Amino acid sequence: MIVVTAQPQENGIENYLNRWPIETLFSCLKGRGFRLEETRILQRRKIKKVITLLAMSYAWAIKIGFWRHRHKKVIRLKKHGRKAISFFRYGLDFLQDAVFKLMHRLMREFIKALNILFLPGTKSLLAVSYVSAQ
């Protein structure tokens, strides 16, 4: 690894390696999962809130990724020795799937409730339905 700095440093590589988790966080905030730039938020107060929420979600996703790797299914290694998927991605996929399943189930239950509201005491003359878009 070559690190170029404006001022000579004895510990240039070590300093850069200490920054690596922050670089990884911002990479995930931007393009690897959260797509922060697509929010188009410009107000500083709102940006702070969104970044705080996303940083907590990032930590949660990594923690779930570690948990899945240890307790569910080990992430396989590629031929070059690196993991096929990051702990972040592994955890985020789990979270997204869990939220989708929850929303899908809640939507089905809500539609049942709507059918009961509109058609009390009848089988189903009018059926409200929900089709997921996954």
C-alpha positions in Angstrom: 0.0 0.0 0.0 1.3 3.5 -0.9 0.0 6.5 1.1 0.6 9.9 -0.3 0.4 12.8 2.2 1.0 16.6 2.0 3.4 16.4 5.0 5.8 13.6 5.8 4.6 11.3 8.5 6.2 8.4 10.3 2.9 6.6 10.7 1.2 7.4 7.5 0.0 3.9 6.8 -1.2 3.3 10.4 -3.0 6.7 10.3 -4.8 5.7 7.1 -5.7 2.3 8.4 -7.3 4.0 11.5 -9.5 6.0 9.0 -10.5 2.9 7.1 -13.7 2.1 9.1 -14.9 5.7 8.4 -14.2 5.3 4.7 -16.2 2.1 4.8 -19.1 3.8 6.6 -19.3 6.6 4.0 -19.0 4.1 1.2 -22.0 2.2 2.6 -23.9 5.4 3.2 -23.5 6.5 -0.4 -23.7 3.6 -2.9 -23.5 0.2 -1.2 -26.8 0.2 0.6 -28.3 3.4 1.9 -27.9 5.7 -1.1 -27.8 8.9 1.0 -27.1 11.2 -1.9 -30.5 10.3 -3.5 -32.3 11.9 -0.5 -31.5 15.4 -1.9 -31.7 16.8 1.7 -30.0 20.2 1.9 -30.9 21.4 5.4 -28.0 20.8 7.9 -30.3 19.8 10.7 -32.0 17.2 8.6 -28.7 15.9 7.2 -27.4 15.4 10.8 -30.5 13.4 11.7 -30.4 11.2 8.6 -26.7 10.5 9.0 -27.2 9.7 12.7 -30.0 7.3 11.8 -28.0 5.7 8.9 -24.9 5.3 11.1 -26.9 3.4 13.7 -28.4 1.3 10.9 -25.0 0.6 9.6 -23.8 -0.6 13.0 -26.9 -2.7 13.3 -26.4 -4.3 9.9 -22.8 -5.1 10.6 -23.7 -6.6 14.0 -26.4 -8.8 12.3 -23.8 -9.7 9.6 -21.4 -10.9 12.2 -24.2 -12.8 14.0 -25.3 -14.5 10.8 -21.7 -15.4 9.9 -21.1 -17.0 13.3 -24.5 -18.6 14.0 -26.4 -19.2 10.7 -24.2 -19.5 7.6 -20.5 -18.7 7.2 -19.7 -16.3 4.5 -17.7 -18.2 1.9 -14.2 -17.1 0.9 -13.4 -16.4 -2.8 -10.2 -17.8 -4.4 -8.3 -14.7 -3.5 -9.1 -15.2 0.2 -11.6 -12.3 0.7 -15.1 -12.8 1.8 -17.7 -13.1 -1.0 -19.9 -10.6 0.8 -19.2 -8.0 3.5 -20.7 -8.3 7.0 -22.5 -5.0 6.3 -24.2 -6.4 3.1 -24.9 -9.7 4.8 -26.7 -8.0 7.7 -28.4 -5.4 5.5 -29.9 -8.1 3.3 -31.3 -9.8 6.4 -32.8 -6.5 7.7 -34.3 -5.6 4.3 -35.8 -9.1 4.0 -37.2 -8.9 7.6 -38.8 -5.5 7.0 -40.2 -6.6 3.7 -41.8 -9.7 5.2 -43.2 -7.7 8.1 -44.7 -5.1 5.8 -46.1 -7.8 3.5 -47.7 -9.5 6.5 -49.0 -6.3 7.9 -50.5 -5.3 4.6 -52.3 -8.6 4.2 -53.7 -8.2 7.7 -54.7 -4.6 7.0 -56.5 -5.7 3.8 -58.4 -8.4 5.8 -59.4 -5.7 8.2 -60.6 -3.5 5.3 -62.6 -6.4 3.9 -64.3 -7.0 7.2 -65.0 -3.2 7.6 -66.7 -2.9 4.2 -68.4 -6.3 4.2 -69.5 -7.2 7.7 -71.3 -10.5 7.9 -70.8 -11.5 4.2 -68.3 -13.8 2.6 -66.6 -11.6 0.1 -68.5 -9.8 -2.6 -65.7 -7.2 -2.9 -62.2 -8.3 -2.3 -59.4 -5.9 -1.7 -56.1 -7.4 -2.5 -52.4 -6.6 -2.2 -49.7 -7.7 -4.5 -46.1 -7.2 -3.4 -43.6 -5.7 -5.8 -40.4 -7.6 -5.1 
